[in-house]
Amino acid sequence: MSSILCGITVPDSKIAREATELLRDASSDLLFDHSLRVFFWAALAGNRKQFEYDPELLYVGAMFHDFGLTDRYRASQQRFEVDGANAARDFLRGHGIAQHDLDRVWAAIALHTTPGIPHLMQPEIALLHAAAGMDVAGRGYADFTDEERAAVTGAYPRGIDFEAGMIDEFYQGLKHRPDSTFGTLNDDYLAFRDPTFRRGDICSIMLTSPWVCAH
């Protein structure tokens, strides 16, 4: 595992090493490499923007941000982001991390798929959201140099089938809890893989609510 890329160093701490091992044991190679790339994109962006962020908290956030998609949550009905956020909070609490830092990591993971909000919050929250978007959908791609992109993907390859593989990871992690995708972009994964999936529709819900029935 490459620990230094483009001047960014993976934190060499007990917390960081244990977080890495937890993800390594629980996830696929695709999710593991994706999570490492997310950390490097986030840290590179944070340095470029001169943000004051905690590298260890950012790293733990990256390691756990898709943890809720792993096999251990196949029975969960919560949003996968909440499962990952809860796992990270419990992990950090076990290491005696202060509550305000637990809250920061929890929010970073819970909000990492939610557009329009994280960029207005603390650096770890904003950076994790932006980095996940960079790695999955190429948002902010041009903000990184050719050398940075080559170094990160050289150490942790995306592969030519990354997009299809990531869609499958989301589908497998969400198909048993379709209701958790209502109002989020996550329902796109279900609709893409399952032609029988029907998205929730807030207008229909409003028009058939108890208020209407009581008229």
C-alpha positions in Angstrom: 0.0 0.0 0.0 1.4 3.4 -1.0 1.5 5.7 2.0 2.9 8.8 0.3 1.7 10.3 -3.0 2.1 13.8 -4.3 3.2 15.0 -0.9 0.2 13.5 0.8 0.9 11.0 3.6 -1.5 8.4 4.9 -1.6 9.0 8.7 0.7 6.5 10.5 -1.3 6.0 13.6 -3.0 3.1 15.4 -6.4 4.6 14.4 -5.5 4.8 10.7 -4.0 1.4 10.6 -7.0 -0.2 12.3 -9.4 1.6 10.0 -7.5 0.4 7.0 -7.7 -3.2 8.2 -11.4 -3.0 9.0 -12.1 -1.8 5.5 -9.6 -4.3 3.9 -11.4 -7.2 5.7 -14.9 -6.0 5.0 -14.9 -4.7 1.4 -14.1 -5.7 -2.1 -10.8 -4.6 -3.8 -12.8 -2.1 -5.8 -14.3 -0.4 -2.7 -10.9 -0.5 -0.9 -9.0 1.2 -3.7 -11.8 3.6 -4.3 -11.7 4.6 -0.6 -7.9 5.2 -0.7 -8.3 7.3 -3.8 -11.0 9.4 -2.1 -8.6 10.1 0.8 -5.9 11.3 -1.6 -8.3 13.4 -3.7 -9.7 15.0 -0.5 -6.2 15.7 0.9 -4.9 17.1 -2.3 -7.9 19.4 -2.6 -7.6 20.4 1.0 -4.0 21.4 0.5 -4.7 23.2 -2.7 -7.5 25.2 -1.0 -5.4 25.8 2.1 -8.0 24.2 4.3 -7.2 23.4 7.9 -8.3 19.8 8.2 -7.5 16.9 10.4 -5.7 14.2 8.2 -6.6 11.4 10.6 -10.3 12.2 10.7 -10.4 12.7 7.0 -8.7 9.4 6.5 -11.2 7.6 8.8 -14.0 9.3 6.9 -12.7 8.0 3.6 -12.2 4.5 4.9 -15.8 4.3 6.3 -17.7 6.4 3.7 -18.9 3.4 1.7 -18.7 0.9 4.6 -22.4 0.6 4.6 -22.3 -1.1 1.2 -20.4 -4.1 2.5 -21.9 -7.5 3.2 -22.3 -6.9 6.9 -25.1 -4.5 6.2 -27.2 -6.7 3.9 -30.0 -6.8 6.4 -30.0 -3.1 7.2 -32.9 -0.8 6.2 -31.1 2.4 7.0 -29.4 4.6 4.4 -26.0 3.1 3.7 -24.4 6.4 4.5 -25.9 6.3 8.0 -24.6 2.7 8.5 -21.1 3.8 7.5 -21.3 7.0 9.7 -22.5 5.0 12.7 -19.7 2.4 12.2 -17.0 5.2 12.0 -18.5 6.9 15.1 -18.4 3.7 17.1 -14.9 2.9 15.9 -13.6 6.4 16.9 -15.5 6.4 20.2 -13.6 3.2 21.1 -10.4 5.1 20.6 -11.5 7.9 23.0 -12.0 10.6 20.3 -13.8 13.7 21.4 -17.5 14.0 20.7 -17.1 17.1 18.4 -14.8 15.1 16.2 -17.1 12.1 16.2 -19.9 14.4 15.0 -17.7 15.8 12.3 -16.8 12.4 10.9 -20.4 11.2 11.2 -21.7 14.2 9.2 -18.9 13.8 6.6 -20.0 10.2 5.9 -23.7 10.7 6.3 -23.7 13.6 3.9 -21.2 12.5 1.3 -23.8 11.7 -1.3 -26.0 14.8 -0.6 -25.3 17.7 -3.0 -25.7 21.3 -2.1 -24.9 21.1 1.6 -21.5 19.6 2.5 -19.4 22.3 0.7 -20.8 24.8 3.2 -19.6 22.8 6.3 -16.4 22.0 8.0 -13.4 21.0 5.8 -13.5 17.3 6.4 -17.2 17.2 5.4 -16.7 19.4 2.3 -13.6 17.5 1.2 -15.0 14.0 1.6 -18.1 14.9 -0.4 -16.0 16.5 -3.2 -13.5 13.6 -3.3 -16.2 11.0 -3.6 -17.7 12.9 -6.4 -14.4 13.2 -8.1 -13.6 9.5 -8.0 -17.1 8.2 -8.9 -18.3 10.8 -11.4 -15.2 13.0 -12.3 -16.6 16.1 -10.6 -13.6 18.5 -10.2 -11.4 16.3 -12.5 -9.8 19.3 -14.1 -8.8 20.7 -10.7 -6.1 18.0 -10.4 -3.0 17.9 -12.4 -2.1 15.1 -14.8 0.7 14.1 -12.5 -1.7 13.9 -9.5 -4.2 11.8 -11.3 -1.6 9.5 -12.7 0.1 9.0 -9.3 -3.1 8.3 -7.4 -4.6 6.0 -10.0 -1.2 4.3 -10.5 -1.1 3.4 -6.9 -4.8 2.5 -6.6 -6.1 1.8 -10.1 -9.7 2.5 -11.1 -9.5 0.0 -14.0 -11.5 0.2 -17.2 -14.5 -1.4 -15.7 -14.6 0.7 -12.5 -17.9 2.5 -13.4 -19.8 -0.8 -14.0 -18.3 -2.3 -11.0 -19.2 0.6 -8.8 -22.8 0.6 -10.0 -22.9 -3.1 -9.1 -21.5 -2.4 -5.6 -24.2 0.2 -5.0 -26.9 -2.1 -6.4 -25.9 -5.0 -4.3 -25.7 -2.8 -1.2 -29.1 -1.1 -1.8 -31.4 -3.6 -3.5 -32.7 -5.0 -0.2 -33.5 -1.6 1.1 -35.1 0.3 -1.8 -37.1 2.6 0.5 -33.8 4.0 1.8 -33.1 5.5 -1.6 -36.1 7.8 -1.7 -35.2 11.4 -2.2 -31.5 10.6 -3.0 -29.5 9.9 -6.1 -29.1 6.3 -4.9 -32.3 5.3 -6.5 -30.5 5.8 -9.9 -28.5 2.6 -9.2 -31.6 0.6 -8.6 -33.4 2.0 -11.6 -30.3 1.3 -13.8 -30.0 -2.4 -12.8 -33.6 -3.3 -12.1 -36.3 -2.6 -14.7 -39.0 -3.4 -12.3 -37.9 -0.7 -9.7 -40.3 2.2 -9.3 -39.0 5.4 -7.8 -40.8 7.2 -5.0 -42.7 10.2 -6.1 -43.4 12.9 -3.6 -46.1 14.5 -5.7 -48.1 11.2 -5.7 -47.5 10.8 -2.0 -48.8 14.3 -1.3 -51.9 13.7 -3.5 -52.8 10.5 -1.7 -51.8 11.5 1.8 -54.3 11.3 4.8 -54.9 15.1 4.3 -56.3 14.6 0.9 -58.3 11.6 2.0 -59.8 13.6 4.8 -61.2 16.3 2.4 
